[in-house]
Amino acid sequence: MILHTVLGPIAAGDFGFALPHEHVMCDFVGAESTHAGRWDVEQVVAAIKPQLLATRERGITGFVDCTPQYIGRDPQVLRRLAEETGLHILTNTGYYGGANDRFVPAHAYTETAEQLAQRWIQEYEQGIAGTDVRPGFIKIGVDEIASAEDQLSDIDAKLVRAAALASRATGLAVTCHTGGGLAGYAALLLFMAQQGDPTRFIVAHSDGHGHPINAQVAAAGAWISYDSIGWRPIQEHLPIILPMLEQYSNQLLLSMDSGWYWVGEPDGGNIRGYLALTDALLPELHTAGVDATQIATITVANPARAFGLS
């Protein structure tokens, strides 16, 4: 298996201890207003590099940047940071349909799912924005739905269908931002209805979805991502992690959804470091009786399998 990093392909086994859901930079101005001229590459690199080097000191070698196009994805920034930190960094293709679709470009409403998928496949085959940087996964987002009987919005459903098509064509995994567990499960079912492989689907932000629906997602074969480590007291994460380890440890991902350089804020705003997992959570898991083998499974083996391509 291989992974496509911003510096080129690596063996999946070289990814190592990895953070599967983080952010280097975000621009929240909206799809129609964001552009590369809004940030300075040197300033972003200078602000984020020390944070990434601190993760290297803890033994982390893999880093999945989940910032999609139209919210601040920049292959130049990511490539510089990979070169200067030694981290294996993955970027993505796809569009983000959360936040009431503020970050969905206008053409996504008029193009078909097939046309959107072709855009994302082209980035995988030819590189992003004229570079040779290839996406290592697909990132989409959906807004929450009110009940299990409700459907995703038309645009969110189109993004899921496009992701299924692009994933089938490339083998890339799909990380799906969710407004809640109902939307995440609905997105997974639609992905599978389009012949998407559930083992290539990651339901992000599952920390707050509750064990029953997370168990349904995992039983279908998809990945559960608990990626808000550090956003709440660590003790609150133990009761949701430990039950998953009992039955679905091979489908669990842990990360922090942290960072990021906030475009438009002085000096990038209040950047959250990437250390809560190693410095706070792992000691608590050890104290709770989680052994080194299970920790290696969820921090090393699982990210490599989730994002690796055969």
Salt bridges, closest charged atoms under 4 A:
ASP27 OD2 - ARG38 NE 2.74
GLU42 OE2 - ARG80 NH1 2.79
GLU57 OE1 - ARG58 NH1 3.80
GLU84 OE1 - LYS49 NZ 3.21
GLU84 OE2 - ARG80 NE 2.73
GLU111 OE2 - ARG119 NH2 2.66
GLU123 OE2 - ARG73 NH2 2.94
ASP132 OD1 - ARG79 NH1 2.64
ASP207 OD2 - HIS237 NE2 2.73
ASP227 OD2 - HIS21 ND1 3.59
ASP227 OD1 - HIS205 ND1 2.71
ASP257 OD1 - HIS21 NE2 3.53
ASP257 OD1 - HIS23 NE2 2.94
ASP279 OD2 - ARG58 NH2 2.82
